[in-house]
Amino acid sequence: MSKVTKQKAKKGNTLKMIKRVFAIEVKNYPIRFTLAFLCIIVAAIGAVFGTIFTGMVIDQCITPMSEAIISWFNGGQVGPAPDLSSYFNLLGIFVGVFVGIIAVALTCDYFYQYEMAYVAQGTQKIIRDDLFNHMQDLPVSYFDSHTRGDIMSIYSNDVDTLREALSRSWPMVVNSIATILAVLVTMFLTNWILAICVIILALPTVFFAKMIASRSGKHFIGQQETLAEADGYVEELINGQRVVKVFNYEERNKRAFDEVNERLRKESTSANRYANILMPVVNQFSYIQYIAIALIGVALIFANQSSEGSLALSVGINLSTGVIVEFLLLSRSFSRPMGQLAQQTNSIVMALAGLVRILELIDTPLEADNGYVELVNAKEGPNGEPIEVQERTGRWAWKHPHTDGSPTTYTWLRGKINFYDVDFGYTNDKIVLHNITLYAEPGQKVAFVGPTGAGKTTITNLINRFYDIADGKIRYDDININKIKKADLRRSLGMVLQETELFTGTIKENIRFGKLDATDDEVIAAAKLANADRFITQLPQGYDTMLVKAGLNLSQGQRQLIAIARCAIADPPVMILDEATSSIDSRTEEMVQQGMDAIMKGRTVFVIAHRLSTVKNSDVIMVLENGRITERGSHDELIERQGKYYQLYTGNAIKAQN
């Protein structure tokens, strides 16, 4: 948890966070939540009534029966034996009522646990849905600053911990509070002096429980954070197992994970050490309280029965054996929920730590999009102008409404991209692109070359508006790119990245990812264009071959060919190829390049490549160094200048010969 998040928690947002969670339950399960709450109250009150009936049975049945029998025996058993039938009848009534109350309490106890489990599981699903839906609209920068393992830990550990608290801990807290209040009311109505004694004797328990909860709470928070760190570390190493094995990094990873795991062990041990001593100590305090109440009660009874007899009677105390027994039971009923309340605090603190992380993700600002220019299907009008239509025509136009009230204008989607003095930095204090100016006319092929970290990929990310520029202007078909809705902007672009991302599903489904309503014939045509059809048809299930674990059952080159086919089927006017053929061997690269040349005709293409042989036929080649364009021109022009491009090209040629 970040320092900012901790500060938020300290500023009293805990109550607001809890309200947000319970608002979900009340909104989506109003009847079940209300019934569960009522059942919790009834179950708590029912348990207290059982204690009251115990005292009543002793005072009104057992004590009179005992006194009658003792009196008869002390009188020498003269006369008939005392008639005890009325007492037995009353005892039967008490037992029947007692059994009925206990049955109702147990039924309510079972029902509220059942209902809260249902509500908690449903709330867990809603929260996970909210997390996932919100995550889809987060900016790319969020994923740059958070590891996948950390995000997955929110979905699994944090949400499940919250669900456990909702189904068990929170109901237990409500039940404990209701029990404590019911016991307090009962004690004061029965005997206020003994009630005050119980409260005074319970104070050490309260202070001890508070002290333990505060100490264990910070360790439970640390446990959640360290668990997320461990999950992230494991997830990272699972993805990088090939690199680990190639470089014999296993022992180093074992030591690093052992350090993380040791921190997790220490935090968990400290948290549970405090939590585990809580109930035993609370129980010991309750035994002391139990004995003290018994002694005080007996002392008051003796005082009441003494010749002076005024100590108890003068203050109107109702004292009897049944009252003393009732108070002994009530004192246990008072201490037990206090211990449970303190014990559940640990679970609640851990759930709140997870809730902070959950809400931190949900409250992360969504990707800002103030665009209003849309991409629409269009057909050509009488004068060649675009006319918006509903049916798919294969041609697109920008629908540009104007805020000044002038009529909406339509512009053909052509793929013209212009940068004007663009500056960009991932953070405000560190600019990585400086005064980038470029002109890409429709159908041109623009290549970016330069050393790693020069800013090549960053420029293409700005075209997609994965990030917004710090200064300058970017225009797409002479429209300010900030005015275009991001979804429509990205729909007009096709990307083939160096790191191929495939998804679990068939090859056909992965290619169709570029055009969800594509027919099977269109899928096959796109695969043929990318020269992927040959290896696909040789697979046992062909296009219906299932890809698992991001396509690890295919070679890297085959995965890249599918990614290229996915871009081809989208048929975008602008294509961005970021090291698209880097993972393909030279023979396959030549075949793919032919297909790429075919689909690049008539499109604006941005190419990033370290193999300079793939950019020789580009219309414009731009050399980047330290975030600046230092050279631009055709291949022949740049070779003739013998500048940086010349050095890169001749260096690559020497490497290729070697």
Secondary structure, 3 states (H helix, E strand, C coil): CCHHHHHHHHHHHHHHHHHHHHHHHHHHCHHHHHHHHHHHHHHHHHHHHHHHHHHHHHHHHHHHHHHHHHHHHHCCCCCCCCCCHHHHHHHHHHHHHHHHHHHHHHHHHHHHHHHHHHHHHHHHHHHHHHHHHHHHCCCHHHHHHCCHHHHHHHHHHHHHHHHHHHHHHHHHHHHHHHHHHHHHHHHHHHCHHHHHHHHHHHHHHHHHHHHHHHHHHHHHHHHHHHHHHHHHHHHHHHHCHHHHHHCCCHHHHHHHHHHHHHHHHHHHHHHHHHHHHHHHHHHHHHHHHHHHHHHHHHHHHHHHHCCCCHHHHCCCCCCCHHHHHHHHHHHHHHHHHHHHHHHHHHHHHHHHHHHHHHHHHHCCCCCCCCCCEEEEEEEECCCCCEEECCCCCCCEEEEECCCCCCCCEEEECCCCEEEEEEEECCECCECCEEEEEEEECCCCEEEEECCCCCCHHHHHHHHCCCCCCCEEEEEECCEEHHHECHHHHHHCEEEECCCCCCCCEEHHHHHHHHCCCCCHHHHHHHHHHCCCHHHHHCCCCHHHCEECCCCCCCCHHHHHHHHHHHHHHHCCCEEEEECCCCCCCHHHHHHHHHHHHHHHCCCEEEEECCCHHHHCCCCEEEEEECCEEEEEECHHHHHHHCCHHHHHHHHHHHHHHC
